[in-house]
Amino acid sequence: MAIQDKKGLIGQIGTLPQVVLEIGCGPHKRIPGAIGIDALDYDGVDIVGDVFDVLGAMPSASVDRIHSFHFFEHIADFQRLVGEVARVLKIGGELEVVVPHFSNPYFYSDPTHRTFFGLYTFSYYATESLFRRKVPTYQHDVQFELTEVDLGFKSTRPFYVRHAFKKTLGFVFNSCSYLKEFYEENLSYLFPCYEIRYKLRKKTGT
């Protein structure tokens, strides 16, 4: 898939004072001033192309922050995407990813969804001190520190009453890491979670 760089931004990345990417931005970017990347040519997209092609065209350690909202679940080769994001981020650069939680029943309605996510998904690719349960990294090249994980409870319109109830659940379960882990192990299929948000930082010395 050819890259369409509408504003010639890839060639300017080394000279810009700050580079912020929004991967899979769709027609409306959520991060003001971010460079929007998407495979579909919406009006709000700055660079059209396959995510691996676009990131591959960017210099290593050239990006300050990367944001992605409901995109990572569409990628089958999750490990490759994590590696490419780590390559382009500067040391100390930040990554924010929002994806559907595995208990979200709507996840299964979309045939383009490829990867499941839960509390510990990024723990397989990062150091962290958030959770009592520890998972292996399987000798992955660990280049991130996982700094924050939050569960997102909500309902879509027009289900306003259940939305209010789920927001209350979110307030309770996000109050501490213990309750997040207790929820996912014991209650996730009783009270499905809509989405999950991760924040990571590119580690030094990698």
C-alpha positions in Angstrom: 0.0 0.0 0.0 1.5 3.3 -1.1 1.9 6.1 1.5 0.0 9.3 0.8 1.7 12.0 2.9 -0.7 14.9 2.3 1.4 17.6 3.9 4.9 16.2 3.5 5.2 15.6 7.2 7.4 12.6 7.2 10.3 14.6 5.7 9.8 17.3 8.3 9.8 15.0 11.4 13.5 15.5 12.2 13.0 19.3 12.2 9.7 19.7 14.1 10.0 20.8 17.8 7.6 18.1 18.9 6.2 15.1 17.1 2.9 13.6 18.2 1.2 10.8 16.3 -2.4 9.6 16.5 -2.4 6.1 14.9 -5.7 5.0 13.4 -7.2 8.4 13.9 -10.2 7.9 11.6 -12.1 11.0 10.4 -11.7 13.0 13.6 -8.5 13.3 15.6 -8.8 13.3 19.4 -5.4 14.9 20.0 -5.1 18.5 18.8 -2.0 19.1 16.7 -1.2 15.4 16.3 -0.2 13.9 13.0 -3.1 11.7 12.0 -2.3 8.3 10.5 -4.9 5.9 9.0 -5.2 3.4 6.2 -8.4 5.1 5.0 -8.3 8.6 3.4 -10.6 10.6 5.7 -10.5 14.4 5.7 -8.8 14.4 9.2 -6.0 12.1 8.2 -2.6 13.6 7.4 -0.8 10.4 6.3 -2.7 7.7 4.6 -1.1 4.2 4.5 -0.5 0.9 6.3 0.7 1.6 9.8 3.8 -0.5 9.4 4.7 1.3 6.1 4.2 4.7 7.7 6.1 4.1 10.9 8.8 2.3 8.9 9.3 5.6 6.9 10.0 7.5 10.1 13.5 7.9 11.6 14.3 6.0 14.8 13.8 8.0 18.1 12.0 10.8 16.3 8.6 10.9 18.0 7.7 12.4 21.4 4.2 10.8 21.9 2.0 8.3 20.3 -1.8 8.0 20.9 -4.1 5.3 19.6 -7.9 4.9 20.2 -9.5 1.7 19.2 -7.0 0.7 16.6 -4.5 -1.8 18.1 -7.2 -4.5 18.3 -7.4 -4.4 14.5 -3.7 -5.5 14.1 -2.9 -9.2 14.1 0.9 -8.8 14.5 0.7 -7.0 17.9 4.3 -7.7 18.8 5.6 -6.2 15.5 3.5 -3.1 16.2 4.8 -2.7 19.7 8.4 -3.0 18.4 7.9 -0.4 15.6 6.3 2.0 18.1 9.2 1.6 20.4 11.7 2.2 17.6 10.3 5.6 16.6 9.7 6.9 20.1 12.4 8.9 21.8 13.8 7.8 25.1 11.2 8.9 27.7 8.5 9.1 24.9 5.0 8.3 25.9 2.5 5.8 24.4 -1.2 5.9 25.2 -3.4 3.0 23.9 -7.2 2.6 24.3 -8.7 -0.6 23.1 -11.8 -2.7 23.9 -11.6 -4.9 27.0 -11.9 -8.6 26.2 -15.2 -8.8 28.1 -16.8 -6.2 25.8 -19.5 -8.1 23.9 -19.4 -5.6 21.0 -15.8 -6.8 20.3 -17.1 -9.9 18.6 -19.5 -8.0 16.3 -16.6 -6.4 14.4 -15.0 -8.9 12.0 -11.9 -6.7 11.7 -10.9 -7.2 15.3 -7.8 -9.4 15.7 -6.3 -9.0 19.1 -7.7 -9.3 22.6 -6.7 -7.0 25.5 -6.9 -7.3 29.3 -5.1 -5.8 32.3 -1.9 -7.7 31.7 -1.5 -7.5 27.9 1.2 -4.9 27.9 2.9 -6.4 31.0 4.2 -9.1 28.6 6.1 -6.3 26.8 7.0 -3.9 29.6 8.3 -3.6 33.1 5.7 -2.6 35.7 5.0 -2.4 39.4 1.2 -1.9 39.1 0.0 -5.5 39.7 0.6 -8.3 42.2 0.2 -10.9 39.5 3.3 -11.1 37.3 3.5 -12.5 33.8 6.5 -13.6 31.7 8.0 -11.5 28.9 9.0 -14.5 26.9 12.4 -13.0 26.1 10.7 -10.0 24.3 12.9 -7.0 23.9 11.3 -5.0 26.8 11.6 -1.3 25.9 8.7 0.1 27.8 7.7 0.9 31.4 3.9 0.4 32.0 2.9 3.4 34.1 -0.9 3.3 34.1 -3.8 0.9 33.3 -7.5 1.9 33.7 -10.7 0.1 33.0 -13.4 2.0 31.1 -17.0 1.2 32.0 -19.7 2.8 29.8 -22.6 2.0 27.5 -23.3 3.6 24.1 -26.3 5.7 23.3 -29.2 5.4 23.9 -28.5 3.3 27.1 -28.2 6.2 29.5 -29.3 4.4 32.7 -26.9 1.5 32.3 -24.2 4.0 31.3 -24.6 5.7 34.7 -24.5 2.4 36.5 -21.3 1.3 34.7 -19.6 4.6 35.4 -20.1 3.9 39.1 -18.6 0.5 38.6 -15.6 2.1 37.0 -15.1 4.5 39.9 -15.1 1.6 42.3 -12.9 -0.9 40.4 -10.3 1.7 39.3 -9.8 2.9 42.9 -6.9 0.6 43.4 -4.9 -2.1 41.5 -6.2 -4.9 43.8 -9.8 -4.2 42.7 -8.8 -4.0 39.1 -7.2 -7.5 39.3 -10.1 -8.8 41.4 -12.6 -7.5 38.9 -10.9 -9.1 35.9 -10.4 -12.5 37.5 -13.8 -12.8 39.1 -16.4 -10.3 37.8 -15.5 -9.4 34.2 -18.2 -11.6 32.6 -20.8 -10.6 35.1 -20.2 -6.8 34.6 -18.5 -6.5 31.1 -16.0 -3.7 30.7 -16.2 -1.5 27.6 -12.5 -0.5 27.1 -9.1 -0.4 28.7 -6.5 2.4 28.6 -2.7 1.9 28.9 0.0 4.4 29.4 3.6 3.5 28.8 7.0 5.2 28.7 10.0 4.4 26.5 12.7 3.2 28.8 16.2 4.6 29.0 19.1 2.5 27.9 17.3 0.5 25.3 
